[in-house]
Amino acid sequence: MLCTPVADAGFLLDFPLRLLFGIRMVLSEIVVWVVAILINIIALLFFDGFYQTTVLTKLMHAILLTPFPYWAVIVLSGFGTFLSIRFGDELLDVVHHKDRDFFHSHQFKHELVLFMFFLFVIFGYYELITSLGLQFE
């Protein structure tokens, strides 16, 4: 959750909640992130050994315990996640005819800036992850 630059809970939780109850996807994603952060804090404090079970959990452990530069992975993942959620929310707003005039009058400039920022997030994320020196055997 904290180390992927796309909305992990987007299709499983955020999108259905938006369709069924009208809850904006960004709000449900904030709740998902808060829960993920709390789970990792509790796990680091009380169940640290569980991070040593697989390659991915060892990687997560290294990211969590190395603030500079690897917390940037979490920050970039947050940016990527919330940008993709924003795209989803805007798309559903346009489909449901909310804010249609604003979307059409500012669409190209706004979407181009967000897309370029999303590419920057993905590139930065890739560079940080490769700097961890992962080797799969």
A tleap script that builds the chain and sets N, CA, C and O, in Angstrom:
source leaprc.protein.ff14SB
mol = sequence {
  NMET LEU CYS THR PRO VAL ALA ASP ALA GLY
  PHE LEU LEU ASP PHE PRO LEU ARG LEU LEU
  PHE GLY ILE ARG MET VAL LEU SER GLU ILE
  VAL VAL TRP VAL VAL ALA ILE LEU ILE ASN
  ILE ILE ALA LEU LEU PHE PHE ASP GLY PHE
  TYR GLN THR THR VAL LEU THR LYS LEU MET
  HIE ALA ILE LEU LEU THR PRO PHE PRO TYR
  TRP ALA VAL ILE VAL LEU SER GLY PHE GLY
  THR PHE LEU SER ILE ARG PHE GLY ASP GLU
  LEU LEU ASP VAL VAL HIE HIE LYS ASP ARG
  ASP PHE PHE HIE SER HIE GLN PHE LYS HIE
  GLU LEU VAL LEU PHE MET PHE PHE LEU PHE
  VAL ILE PHE GLY TYR TYR GLU LEU ILE THR
  SER LEU GLY LEU GLN PHE CGLU
}
set mol.1.N position { 0.822 -1.183 0.000 }
set mol.1.CA position { 0.000 0.000 0.000 }
set mol.1.C position { 0.872 1.255 0.000 }
set mol.1.O position { 0.691 2.139 -0.838 }
set mol.2.N position { 1.797 1.333 0.919 }
set mol.2.CA position { 2.586 2.554 1.062 }
set mol.2.C position { 3.693 2.689 0.030 }
set mol.2.O position { 4.277 3.765 -0.104 }
set mol.3.N position { 3.994 1.630 -0.696 }
set mol.3.CA position { 5.138 1.679 -1.608 }
set mol.3.C position { 4.770 1.409 -3.059 }
set mol.3.O position { 5.625 0.991 -3.840 }
set mol.4.N position { 3.531 1.637 -3.431 }
set mol.4.CA position { 3.160 1.529 -4.837 }
set mol.4.C position { 2.552 2.851 -5.285 }
set mol.4.O position { 1.691 3.401 -4.599 }
set mol.5.N position { 2.992 3.365 -6.429 }
set mol.5.CA position { 2.545 4.701 -6.844 }
set mol.5.C position { 1.203 4.724 -7.576 }
set mol.5.O position { 0.941 5.640 -8.355 }
set mol.6.N position { 0.371 3.748 -7.338 }
set mol.6.CA position { -0.983 3.728 -7.909 }
set mol.6.C position { -1.960 3.411 -6.788 }
set mol.6.O position { -1.566 2.946 -5.718 }
set mol.7.N position { -3.219 3.664 -7.041 }
set mol.7.CA position { -4.238 3.450 -6.013 }
set mol.7.C position { -4.527 1.960 -5.858 }
set mol.7.O position { -5.315 1.393 -6.615 }
set mol.8.N position { -3.891 1.335 -4.885 }
set mol.8.CA position { -4.090 -0.093 -4.639 }
set mol.8.C position { -5.529 -0.397 -4.259 }
set mol.8.O position { -6.121 -1.357 -4.753 }
set mol.9.N position { -6.083 0.413 -3.391 }
set mol.9.CA position { -7.444 0.182 -2.920 }
set mol.9.C position { -8.480 0.809 -3.845 }
set mol.9.O position { -9.680 0.722 -3.584 }
set mol.10.N position { -8.029 1.431 -4.909 }
set mol.10.CA position { -8.924 2.151 -5.798 }
set mol.10.C position { -10.055 1.317 -6.363 }
set mol.10.O position { -11.222 1.692 -6.241 }
set mol.11.N position { -9.732 0.203 -6.974 }
set mol.11.CA position { -10.767 -0.617 -7.592 }
set mol.11.C position { -11.459 -1.521 -6.588 }
set mol.11.O position { -12.624 -1.875 -6.772 }
set mol.12.N position { -10.763 -1.895 -5.537 }
set mol.12.CA position { -11.354 -2.798 -4.554 }
set mol.12.C position { -12.246 -2.097 -3.544 }
set mol.12.O position { -13.227 -2.676 -3.079 }
set mol.13.N position { -11.918 -0.861 -3.201 }
set mol.13.CA position { -12.647 -0.179 -2.139 }
set mol.13.C position { -13.180 1.192 -2.564 }
set mol.13.O position { -14.371 1.469 -2.422 }
set mol.14.N position { -12.307 2.036 -3.079 }
set mol.14.CA position { -12.680 3.423 -3.373 }
set mol.14.C position { -13.772 3.527 -4.438 }
set mol.14.O position { -14.767 4.227 -4.247 }
set mol.15.N position { -13.584 2.836 -5.547 }
set mol.15.CA position { -14.543 2.910 -6.644 }
set mol.15.C position { -15.921 2.376 -6.248 }
set mol.15.O position { -16.919 3.047 -6.511 }
set mol.16.N position { -16.017 1.190 -5.622 }
set mol.16.CA position { -17.343 0.734 -5.186 }
set mol.16.C position { -18.004 1.671 -4.169 }
set mol.16.O position { -19.212 1.898 -4.239 }
set mol.17.N position { -17.225 2.218 -3.221 }
set mol.17.CA position { -17.803 3.157 -2.259 }
set mol.17.C position { -18.324 4.411 -2.959 }
set mol.17.O position { -19.348 4.969 -2.566 }
set mol.18.N position { -17.612 4.848 -3.998 }
set mol.18.CA position { -18.065 6.026 -4.761 }
set mol.18.C position { -19.377 5.722 -5.477 }
set mol.18.O position { -20.303 6.533 -5.460 }
set mol.19.N position { -19.452 4.550 -6.106 }
set mol.19.CA position { -20.661 4.210 -6.849 }
set mol.19.C position { -21.855 3.948 -5.936 }
set mol.19.O position { -22.972 4.374 -6.228 }
set mol.20.N position { -21.613 3.242 -4.823 }
set mol.20.CA position { -22.721 2.863 -3.945 }
set mol.20.C position { -23.187 3.997 -3.036 }
set mol.20.O position { -24.388 4.191 -2.849 }
set mol.21.N position { -22.246 4.739 -2.477 }
set mol.21.CA position { -22.610 5.718 -1.449 }
set mol.21.C position { -22.256 7.165 -1.800 }
set mol.21.O position { -22.586 8.082 -1.048 }
set mol.22.N position { -21.587 7.375 -2.935 }
set mol.22.CA position { -21.219 8.725 -3.341 }
set mol.22.C position { -20.053 9.305 -2.569 }
set mol.22.O position { -19.809 10.510 -2.637 }
set mol.23.N position { -19.325 8.474 -1.837 }
set mol.23.CA position { -18.154 8.944 -1.080 }
set mol.23.C position { -17.017 9.196 -2.071 }
set mol.23.O position { -16.662 8.317 -2.856 }
set mol.24.N position { -16.459 10.383 -2.029 }
set mol.24.CA position { -15.349 10.703 -2.932 }
set mol.24.C position { -14.210 9.726 -2.698 }
set mol.24.O position { -13.894 9.375 -1.561 }
set mol.25.N position { -13.601 9.294 -3.789 }
set mol.25.CA position { -12.549 8.289 -3.702 }
set mol.25.C position { -11.351 8.794 -2.921 }
set mol.25.O position { -10.673 8.007 -2.261 }
set mol.26.N position { -11.077 10.082 -2.980 }
set mol.26.CA position { -9.941 10.627 -2.248 }
set mol.26.C position { -10.143 10.478 -0.738 }
set mol.26.O position { -9.179 10.242 -0.011 }
set mol.27.N position { -11.372 10.612 -0.261 }
set mol.27.CA position { -11.630 10.457 1.178 }
set mol.27.C position { -11.430 9.017 1.635 }
set mol.27.O position { -10.815 8.775 2.673 }
set mol.28.N position { -11.939 8.071 0.872 }
set mol.28.CA position { -11.751 6.675 1.276 }
set mol.28.C position { -10.286 6.267 1.162 }
set mol.28.O position { -9.817 5.434 1.938 }
set mol.29.N position { -9.555 6.842 0.203 }
set mol.29.CA position { -8.128 6.524 0.077 }
set mol.29.C position { -7.332 7.099 1.249 }
set mol.29.O position { -6.356 6.493 1.691 }
set mol.30.N position { -7.736 8.250 1.747 }
set mol.30.CA position { -7.085 8.814 2.937 }
set mol.30.C position { -7.261 7.865 4.115 }
set mol.30.O position { -6.314 7.626 4.864 }
set mol.31.N position { -8.451 7.326 4.285 }
set mol.31.CA position { -8.704 6.368 5.369 }
set mol.31.C position { -7.833 5.126 5.184 }
set mol.31.O position { -7.266 4.618 6.151 }
set mol.32.N position { -7.724 4.641 3.963 }
set mol.32.CA position { -6.890 3.461 3.682 }
set mol.32.C position { -5.435 3.746 4.041 }
set mol.32.O position { -4.773 2.899 4.640 }
set mol.33.N position { -4.931 4.917 3.686 }
set mol.33.CA position { -3.546 5.269 4.003 }
set mol.33.C position { -3.325 5.394 5.505 }
set mol.33.O position { -2.298 4.953 6.021 }
set mol.34.N position { -4.274 5.988 6.202 }
set mol.34.CA position { -4.145 6.115 7.663 }
set mol.34.C position { -4.089 4.728 8.296 }
set mol.34.O position { -3.263 4.482 9.175 }
set mol.35.N position { -4.955 3.827 7.858 }
set mol.35.CA position { -4.952 2.458 8.394 }
set mol.35.C position { -3.628 1.764 8.073 }
set mol.35.O position { -3.056 1.102 8.939 }
set mol.36.N position { -3.138 1.905 6.846 }
set mol.36.CA position { -1.870 1.277 6.468 }
set mol.36.C position { -0.707 1.812 7.302 }
set mol.36.O position { 0.162 1.046 7.719 }
set mol.37.N position { -0.686 3.109 7.542 }
set mol.37.CA position { 0.381 3.703 8.354 }
set mol.37.C position { 0.296 3.200 9.788 }
set mol.37.O position { 1.314 2.853 10.387 }
set mol.38.N position { -0.915 3.160 10.342 }
set mol.38.CA position { -1.076 2.662 11.722 }
set mol.38.C position { -0.672 1.197 11.844 }
set mol.38.O position { -0.024 0.816 12.819 }
set mol.39.N position { -1.044 0.379 10.876 }
set mol.39.CA position { -0.658 -1.035 10.909 }
set mol.39.C position { 0.856 -1.179 10.888 }
set mol.39.O position { 1.409 -1.999 11.621 }
set mol.40.N position { 1.534 -0.390 10.055 }
set mol.40.CA position { 2.989 -0.486 9.990 }
set mol.40.C position { 3.659 0.040 11.245 }
set mol.40.O position { 4.682 -0.505 11.659 }
set mol.41.N position { 3.122 1.074 11.860 }
set mol.41.CA position { 3.683 1.569 13.125 }
set mol.41.C position { 3.544 0.506 14.210 }
set mol.41.O position { 4.496 0.235 14.941 }
set mol.42.N position { 2.369 -0.092 14.316 }
set mol.42.CA position { 2.145 -1.152 15.316 }
set mol.42.C position { 3.041 -2.348 15.038 }
set mol.42.O position { 3.613 -2.930 15.960 }
set mol.43.N position { 3.163 -2.719 13.754 }
set mol.43.CA position { 4.021 -3.857 13.407 }
set mol.43.C position { 5.483 -3.571 13.724 }
set mol.43.O position { 6.188 -4.454 14.213 }
set mol.44.N position { 5.948 -2.363 13.457 }
set mol.44.CA position { 7.338 -2.025 13.778 }
set mol.44.C position { 7.593 -2.037 15.286 }
set mol.44.O position { 8.663 -2.447 15.735 }
set mol.45.N position { 6.617 -1.591 16.055 }
set mol.45.CA position { 6.794 -1.527 17.505 }
set mol.45.C position { 6.680 -2.884 18.188 }
set mol.45.O position { 7.431 -3.177 19.119 }
set mol.46.N position { 5.747 -3.710 17.731 }
set mol.46.CA position { 5.441 -4.935 18.471 }
set mol.46.C position { 5.728 -6.237 17.719 }
set mol.46.O position { 5.888 -7.280 18.353 }
set mol.47.N position { 5.797 -6.203 16.394 }
set mol.47.CA position { 5.956 -7.429 15.611 }
set mol.47.C position { 7.047 -7.265 14.553 }
set mol.47.O position { 6.859 -7.652 13.400 }
set mol.48.N position { 8.160 -6.705 14.936 }
set mol.48.CA position { 9.242 -6.384 14.012 }
set mol.48.C position { 9.742 -7.605 13.245 }
set mol.48.O position { 10.145 -7.483 12.088 }
set mol.49.N position { 9.723 -8.770 13.868 }
set mol.49.CA position { 10.218 -9.986 13.229 }
set mol.49.C position { 9.423 -10.412 12.013 }
set mol.49.O position { 9.951 -11.121 11.156 }
set mol.50.N position { 8.169 -10.000 11.914 }
set mol.50.CA position { 7.337 -10.371 10.766 }
set mol.50.C position { 7.850 -9.758 9.467 }
set mol.50.O position { 7.570 -10.271 8.384 }
set mol.51.N position { 8.591 -8.678 9.570 }
set mol.51.CA position { 9.141 -8.058 8.359 }
set mol.51.C position { 10.282 -8.881 7.750 }
set mol.51.O position { 10.710 -8.598 6.631 }
set mol.52.N position { 10.769 -9.872 8.452 }
set mol.52.CA position { 11.891 -10.673 7.955 }
set mol.52.C position { 11.457 -11.958 7.263 }
set mol.52.O position { 12.281 -12.847 7.049 }
set mol.53.N position { 10.184 -12.074 6.911 }
set mol.53.CA position { 9.669 -13.334 6.363 }
set mol.53.C position { 9.812 -13.461 4.852 }
set mol.53.O position { 10.040 -14.569 4.367 }
set mol.54.N position { 9.691 -12.389 4.089 }
set mol.54.CA position { 9.812 -12.458 2.626 }
set mol.54.C position { 10.698 -11.319 2.126 }
set mol.54.O position { 11.042 -10.402 2.872 }
set mol.55.N position { 11.051 -11.399 0.865 }
set mol.55.CA position { 11.877 -10.354 0.259 }
set mol.55.C position { 11.141 -9.010 0.285 }
set mol.55.O position { 11.741 -7.982 0.596 }
set mol.56.N position { 9.857 -9.016 -0.039 }
set mol.56.CA position { 9.101 -7.765 -0.067 }
set mol.56.C position { 8.942 -7.139 1.315 }
set mol.56.O position { 9.025 -5.920 1.459 }
set mol.57.N position { 8.716 -7.965 2.327 }
set mol.57.CA position { 8.580 -7.391 3.669 }
set mol.57.C position { 9.929 -6.910 4.194 }
set mol.57.O position { 9.984 -5.935 4.944 }
set mol.58.N position { 11.012 -7.576 3.814 }
set mol.58.CA position { 12.346 -7.076 4.171 }
set mol.58.C position { 12.604 -5.725 3.511 }
set mol.58.O position { 13.173 -4.824 4.126 }
set mol.59.N position { 12.181 -5.593 2.258 }
set mol.59.CA position { 12.322 -4.336 1.549 }
set mol.59.C position { 11.500 -3.245 2.228 }
set mol.59.O position { 11.974 -2.121 2.398 }
set mol.60.N position { 10.288 -3.571 2.611 }
set mol.60.CA position { 9.434 -2.597 3.301 }
set mol.60.C position { 10.074 -2.178 4.624 }
set mol.60.O position { 10.055 -1.000 4.980 }
set mol.61.N position { 10.628 -3.124 5.336 }
set mol.61.CA position { 11.307 -2.849 6.599 }
set mol.61.C position { 12.473 -1.885 6.380 }
set mol.61.O position { 12.654 -0.937 7.144 }
set mol.62.N position { 13.261 -2.133 5.331 }
set mol.62.CA position { 14.393 -1.254 5.024 }
set mol.62.C position { 13.911 0.157 4.680 }
set mol.62.O position { 14.521 1.142 5.096 }
set mol.63.N position { 12.827 0.250 3.928 }
set mol.63.CA position { 12.279 1.562 3.560 }
set mol.63.C position { 11.789 2.293 4.804 }
set mol.63.O position { 12.057 3.484 4.966 }
set mol.64.N position { 11.083 1.601 5.674 }
set mol.64.CA position { 10.532 2.235 6.870 }
set mol.64.C position { 11.613 2.702 7.840 }
set mol.64.O position { 11.445 3.719 8.513 }
set mol.65.N position { 12.718 1.969 7.914 }
set mol.65.CA position { 13.768 2.304 8.879 }
set mol.65.C position { 14.852 3.222 8.315 }
set mol.65.O position { 15.777 3.592 9.038 }
set mol.66.N position { 14.754 3.595 7.039 }
set mol.66.CA position { 15.751 4.469 6.422 }
set mol.66.C position { 15.047 5.719 5.902 }
set mol.66.O position { 14.649 5.780 4.738 }
set mol.67.N position { 14.896 6.725 6.785 }
set mol.67.CA position { 14.145 7.921 6.379 }
set mol.67.C position { 14.695 8.602 5.129 }
set mol.67.O position { 13.938 8.952 4.224 }
set mol.68.N position { 16.008 8.789 5.081 }
set mol.68.CA position { 16.581 9.423 3.900 }
set mol.68.C position { 17.427 8.430 3.166 }
set mol.68.O position { 18.346 7.878 3.772 }
set mol.69.N position { 17.198 8.171 1.950 }
set mol.69.CA position { 16.254 8.770 1.000 }
set mol.69.C position { 14.980 7.949 0.791 }
set mol.69.O position { 14.137 8.326 -0.023 }
set mol.70.N position { 14.823 6.832 1.514 }
set mol.70.CA position { 13.786 5.881 1.121 }
set mol.70.C position { 12.371 6.236 1.556 }
set mol.70.O position { 11.418 5.649 1.044 }
set mol.71.N position { 12.199 7.175 2.481 }
set mol.71.CA position { 10.829 7.617 2.762 }
set mol.71.C position { 10.270 8.371 1.559 }
set mol.71.O position { 9.060 8.566 1.441 }
set mol.72.N position { 11.160 8.787 0.677 }
set mol.72.CA position { 10.702 9.420 -0.561 }
set mol.72.C position { 9.892 8.429 -1.402 }
set mol.72.O position { 9.017 8.840 -2.164 }
set mol.73.N position { 10.174 7.138 -1.272 }
set mol.73.CA position { 9.371 6.118 -1.954 }
set mol.73.C position { 7.920 6.216 -1.486 }
set mol.73.O position { 6.993 6.160 -2.294 }
set mol.74.N position { 7.733 6.360 -0.182 }
set mol.74.CA position { 6.379 6.465 0.374 }
set mol.74.C position { 5.729 7.779 -0.064 }
set mol.74.O position { 4.551 7.800 -0.419 }
set mol.75.N position { 6.484 8.858 -0.041 }
set mol.75.CA position { 5.943 10.160 -0.458 }
set mol.75.C position { 5.552 10.133 -1.934 }
set mol.75.O position { 4.462 10.577 -2.295 }
set mol.76.N position { 6.439 9.612 -2.791 }
set mol.76.CA position { 6.126 9.520 -4.217 }
set mol.76.C position { 4.951 8.583 -4.464 }
set mol.76.O position { 4.132 8.830 -5.350 }
set mol.77.N position { 4.866 7.515 -3.688 }
set mol.77.CA position { 3.728 6.606 -3.808 }
set mol.77.C position { 2.435 7.313 -3.431 }
set mol.77.O position { 1.399 7.104 -4.064 }
set mol.78.N position { 2.495 8.145 -2.405 }
set mol.78.CA position { 1.316 8.919 -2.018 }
set mol.78.C position { 0.887 9.875 -3.120 }
set mol.78.O position { -0.298 9.970 -3.442 }
set mol.79.N position { 1.864 10.590 -3.703 }
set mol.79.CA position { 1.535 11.493 -4.810 }
set mol.79.C position { 0.905 10.726 -5.972 }
set mol.79.O position { -0.128 11.132 -6.504 }
set mol.80.N position { 1.530 9.619 -6.363 }
set mol.80.CA position { 1.000 8.828 -7.478 }
set mol.80.C position { -0.383 8.280 -7.192 }
set mol.80.O position { -1.257 8.297 -8.058 }
set mol.81.N position { -0.578 7.797 -5.983 }
set mol.81.CA position { -1.876 7.247 -5.600 }
set mol.81.C position { -2.955 8.314 -5.644 }
set mol.81.O position { -4.020 8.100 -6.225 }
set mol.82.N position { -2.690 9.444 -5.043 }
set mol.82.CA position { -3.723 10.475 -4.977 }
set mol.82.C position { -3.935 11.171 -6.321 }
set mol.82.O position { -5.025 11.679 -6.581 }
set mol.83.N position { -2.912 11.205 -7.179 }
set mol.83.CA position { -3.126 11.706 -8.539 }
set mol.83.C position { -4.030 10.766 -9.323 }
set mol.83.O position { -4.936 11.218 -10.024 }
set mol.84.N position { -3.791 9.457 -9.211 }
set mol.84.CA position { -4.642 8.515 -9.937 }
set mol.84.C position { -6.069 8.527 -9.394 }
set mol.84.O position { -7.022 8.372 -10.158 }
set mol.85.N position { -6.222 8.708 -8.095 }
set mol.85.CA position { -7.564 8.820 -7.506 }
set mol.85.C position { -8.244 10.096 -7.994 }
set mol.85.O position { -9.445 10.100 -8.260 }
set mol.86.N position { -7.480 11.171 -8.110 }
set mol.86.CA position { -8.053 12.423 -8.609 }
set mol.86.C position { -8.552 12.257 -10.041 }
set mol.86.O position { -9.624 12.752 -10.390 }
set mol.87.N position { -7.774 11.558 -10.870 }
set mol.87.CA position { -8.228 11.266 -12.231 }
set mol.87.C position { -9.551 10.512 -12.200 }
set mol.87.O position { -10.475 10.835 -12.946 }
set mol.88.N position { -9.636 9.512 -11.338 }
set mol.88.CA position { -10.863 8.721 -11.234 }
set mol.88.C position { -12.053 9.549 -10.776 }
set mol.88.O position { -13.146 9.440 -11.331 }
set mol.89.N position { -11.834 10.381 -9.754 }
set mol.89.CA position { -12.912 11.243 -9.270 }
set mol.89.C position { -13.364 12.227 -10.352 }
set mol.89.O position { -14.562 12.443 -10.531 }
set mol.90.N position { -12.409 12.822 -11.072 }
set mol.90.CA position { -12.766 13.759 -12.135 }
set mol.90.C position { -13.522 13.060 -13.256 }
set mol.90.O position { -14.479 13.606 -13.804 }
set mol.91.N position { -13.091 11.856 -13.592 }
set mol.91.CA position { -13.770 11.111 -14.639 }
set mol.91.C position { -15.219 10.817 -14.244 }
set mol.91.O position { -16.134 10.981 -15.051 }
set mol.92.N position { -15.419 10.388 -13.015 }
set mol.92.CA position { -16.785 10.124 -12.560 }
set mol.92.C position { -17.611 11.403 -12.475 }
set mol.92.O position { -18.814 11.372 -12.737 }
set mol.93.N position { -16.991 12.529 -12.114 }
set mol.93.CA position { -17.705 13.806 -12.098 }
set mol.93.C position { -18.179 14.182 -13.500 }
set mol.93.O position { -19.308 14.638 -13.681 }
set mol.94.N position { -17.304 13.987 -14.493 }
set mol.94.CA position { -17.668 14.323 -15.869 }
set mol.94.C position { -18.774 13.391 -16.364 }
set mol.94.O position { -19.715 13.834 -17.022 }
set mol.95.N position { -18.660 12.119 -16.048 }
set mol.95.CA position { -19.685 11.159 -16.457 }
set mol.95.C position { -21.031 11.521 -15.839 }
set mol.95.O position { -22.071 11.367 -16.480 }
set mol.96.N position { -21.018 11.997 -14.605 }
set mol.96.CA position { -22.260 12.352 -13.913 }
set mol.96.C position { -22.618 13.828 -14.101 }
set mol.96.O position { -23.515 14.344 -13.434 }
set mol.97.N position { -21.905 14.508 -15.020 }
set mol.97.CA position { -22.188 15.893 -15.400 }
set mol.97.C position { -21.965 16.902 -14.285 }
set mol.97.O position { -22.546 17.987 -14.327 }
set mol.98.N position { -21.160 16.590 -13.309 }
set mol.98.CA position { -20.805 17.565 -12.282 }
set mol.98.C position { -19.576 18.318 -12.769 }
set mol.98.O position { -18.668 17.723 -13.349 }
set mol.99.N position { -19.545 19.604 -12.537 }
set mol.99.CA position { -18.401 20.451 -12.895 }
set mol.99.C position { -18.007 20.291 -14.362 }
set mol.99.O position { -16.828 20.412 -14.695 }
set mol.100.N position { -18.947 20.028 -15.224 }
set mol.100.CA position { -18.654 19.774 -16.628 }
set mol.100.C position { -18.051 20.996 -17.316 }
set mol.100.O position { -17.091 20.860 -18.075 }
set mol.101.N position { -18.598 22.195 -17.064 }
set mol.101.CA position { -18.077 23.393 -17.713 }
set mol.101.C position { -16.631 23.657 -17.309 }
set mol.101.O position { -15.805 24.002 -18.154 }
set mol.102.N position { -16.319 23.497 -16.026 }
set mol.102.CA position { -14.943 23.714 -15.561 }
set mol.102.C position { -14.007 22.714 -16.221 }
set mol.102.O position { -12.924 23.082 -16.676 }
set mol.103.N position { -14.416 21.456 -16.277 }
set mol.103.CA position { -13.566 20.411 -16.836 }
set mol.103.C position { -13.260 20.690 -18.300 }
set mol.103.O position { -12.113 20.555 -18.727 }
set mol.104.N position { -14.263 21.075 -19.069 }
set mol.104.CA position { -14.049 21.310 -20.486 }
set mol.104.C position { -13.253 22.586 -20.755 }
set mol.104.O position { -12.500 22.638 -21.728 }
set mol.105.N position { -13.398 23.608 -19.925 }
set mol.105.CA position { -12.682 24.852 -20.175 }
set mol.105.C position { -11.218 24.786 -19.763 }
set mol.105.O position { -10.403 25.524 -20.317 }
set mol.106.N position { -10.856 23.936 -18.818 }
set mol.106.CA position { -9.481 23.842 -18.322 }
set mol.106.C position { -8.863 22.470 -18.561 }
set mol.106.O position { -7.782 22.186 -18.045 }
set mol.107.N position { -9.512 21.635 -19.314 }
set mol.107.CA position { -9.116 20.239 -19.422 }
set mol.107.C position { -7.679 20.050 -19.874 }
set mol.107.O position { -6.915 19.373 -19.186 }
set mol.108.N position { -7.282 20.620 -21.001 }
set mol.108.CA position { -5.981 20.313 -21.564 }
set mol.108.C position { -4.840 20.761 -20.666 }
set mol.108.O position { -3.942 19.970 -20.375 }
set mol.109.N position { -4.855 22.004 -20.224 }
set mol.109.CA position { -3.768 22.521 -19.387 }
set mol.109.C position { -3.674 21.749 -18.077 }
set mol.109.O position { -2.593 21.320 -17.672 }
set mol.110.N position { -4.793 21.582 -17.434 }
set mol.110.CA position { -4.846 20.924 -16.132 }
set mol.110.C position { -4.393 19.464 -16.235 }
set mol.110.O position { -3.562 19.014 -15.446 }
set mol.111.N position { -4.925 18.746 -17.181 }
set mol.111.CA position { -4.589 17.332 -17.341 }
set mol.111.C position { -3.146 17.135 -17.786 }
set mol.111.O position { -2.505 16.168 -17.375 }
set mol.112.N position { -2.626 18.028 -18.612 }
set mol.112.CA position { -1.236 17.917 -19.053 }
set mol.112.C position { -0.274 18.099 -17.884 }
set mol.112.O position { 0.696 17.353 -17.755 }
set mol.113.N position { -0.539 19.083 -17.038 }
set mol.113.CA position { 0.311 19.307 -15.862 }
set mol.113.C position { 0.242 18.102 -14.924 }
set mol.113.O position { 1.275 17.650 -14.430 }
set mol.114.N position { -0.944 17.582 -14.674 }
set mol.114.CA position { -1.073 16.412 -13.805 }
set mol.114.C position { -0.393 15.189 -14.401 }
set mol.114.O position { 0.238 14.414 -13.682 }
set mol.115.N position { -0.520 15.013 -15.709 }
set mol.115.CA position { 0.113 13.868 -16.369 }
set mol.115.C position { 1.629 13.966 -16.290 }
set mol.115.O position { 2.298 12.969 -16.018 }
set mol.116.N position { 2.179 15.151 -16.522 }
set mol.116.CA position { 3.633 15.332 -16.433 }
set mol.116.C position { 4.132 15.096 -15.006 }
set mol.116.O position { 5.185 14.493 -14.802 }
set mol.117.N position { 3.373 15.571 -14.030 }
set mol.117.CA position { 3.748 15.341 -12.640 }
set mol.117.C position { 3.680 13.854 -12.309 }
set mol.117.O position { 4.540 13.339 -11.594 }
set mol.118.N position { 2.666 13.162 -12.823 }
set mol.118.CA position { 2.542 11.716 -12.606 }
set mol.118.C position { 3.741 10.983 -13.216 }
set mol.118.O position { 4.267 10.053 -12.604 }
set mol.119.N position { 4.178 11.386 -14.409 }
set mol.119.CA position { 5.370 10.775 -15.012 }
set mol.119.C position { 6.611 11.024 -14.161 }
set mol.119.O position { 7.444 10.133 -14.003 }
set mol.120.N position { 6.737 12.226 -13.614 }
set mol.120.CA position { 7.851 12.537 -12.724 }
set mol.120.C position { 7.819 11.635 -11.494 }
set mol.120.O position { 8.860 11.136 -11.065 }
set mol.121.N position { 6.639 11.423 -10.929 }
set mol.121.CA position { 6.493 10.556 -9.755 }
set mol.121.C position { 6.922 9.139 -10.097 }
set mol.121.O position { 7.676 8.526 -9.341 }
set mol.122.N position { 6.458 8.607 -11.220 }
set mol.122.CA position { 6.815 7.241 -11.620 }
set mol.122.C position { 8.320 7.126 -11.842 }
set mol.122.O position { 8.932 6.156 -11.396 }
set mol.123.N position { 8.928 8.099 -12.524 }
set mol.123.CA position { 10.371 8.066 -12.771 }
set mol.123.C position { 11.154 8.131 -11.459 }
set mol.123.O position { 12.087 7.355 -11.254 }
set mol.124.N position { 10.778 9.055 -10.572 }
set mol.124.CA position { 11.449 9.167 -9.280 }
set mol.124.C position { 11.306 7.909 -8.455 }
set mol.124.O position { 12.257 7.469 -7.810 }
set mol.125.N position { 10.122 7.330 -8.474 }
set mol.125.CA position { 9.859 6.073 -7.759 }
set mol.125.C position { 10.766 4.966 -8.291 }
set mol.125.O position { 11.379 4.238 -7.509 }
set mol.126.N position { 10.854 4.835 -9.606 }
set mol.126.CA position { 11.685 3.805 -10.219 }
set mol.126.C position { 13.147 3.979 -9.830 }
set mol.126.O position { 13.822 3.005 -9.500 }
set mol.127.N position { 13.636 5.208 -9.867 }
set mol.127.CA position { 15.035 5.470 -9.513 }
set mol.127.C position { 15.319 5.100 -8.054 }
set mol.127.O position { 16.357 4.510 -7.755 }
set mol.128.N position { 14.406 5.444 -7.151 }
set mol.128.CA position { 14.609 5.108 -5.739 }
set mol.128.C position { 14.569 3.602 -5.500 }
set mol.128.O position { 15.387 3.066 -4.752 }
set mol.129.N position { 13.632 2.931 -6.126 }
set mol.129.CA position { 13.528 1.475 -5.941 }
set mol.129.C position { 14.756 0.763 -6.501 }
set mol.129.O position { 15.257 -0.178 -5.886 }
set mol.130.N position { 15.245 1.204 -7.663 }
set mol.130.CA position { 16.448 0.556 -8.211 }
set mol.130.C position { 17.670 0.841 -7.350 }
set mol.130.O position { 18.604 0.040 -7.328 }
set mol.131.N position { 17.683 1.962 -6.643 }
set mol.131.CA position { 18.831 2.262 -5.788 }
set mol.131.C position { 18.881 1.363 -4.556 }
set mol.131.O position { 19.898 1.320 -3.864 }
set mol.132.N position { 17.802 0.650 -4.279 }
set mol.132.CA position { 17.812 -0.291 -3.161 }
set mol.132.C position { 18.634 -1.537 -3.471 }
set mol.132.O position { 18.983 -2.289 -2.561 }
set mol.133.N position { 18.949 -1.764 -4.754 }
set mol.133.CA position { 19.807 -2.871 -5.143 }
set mol.133.C position { 19.152 -4.238 -5.017 }
set mol.133.O position { 19.790 -5.190 -4.567 }
set mol.134.N position { 17.908 -4.344 -5.404 }
set mol.134.CA position { 17.218 -5.623 -5.336 }
set mol.134.C position { 17.785 -6.602 -6.348 }
set mol.134.O position { 18.051 -6.244 -7.495 }
set mol.135.N position { 17.965 -7.840 -5.911 }
set mol.135.CA position { 18.413 -8.908 -6.813 }
set mol.135.C position { 17.516 -10.108 -6.572 }
set mol.135.O position { 17.502 -10.688 -5.487 }
set mol.136.N position { 16.770 -10.466 -7.604 }
set mol.136.CA position { 15.881 -11.630 -7.500 }
set mol.136.C position { 16.586 -12.828 -8.088 }
set mol.136.O position { 17.125 -12.770 -9.193 }
set mol.137.N position { 16.577 -13.919 -7.338 }
set mol.137.CA position { 17.278 -15.124 -7.788 }
set mol.137.C position { 16.299 -16.169 -8.224 }
set mol.137.O position { 16.700 -17.257 -8.636 }
savepdb mol mol.pdb
quit
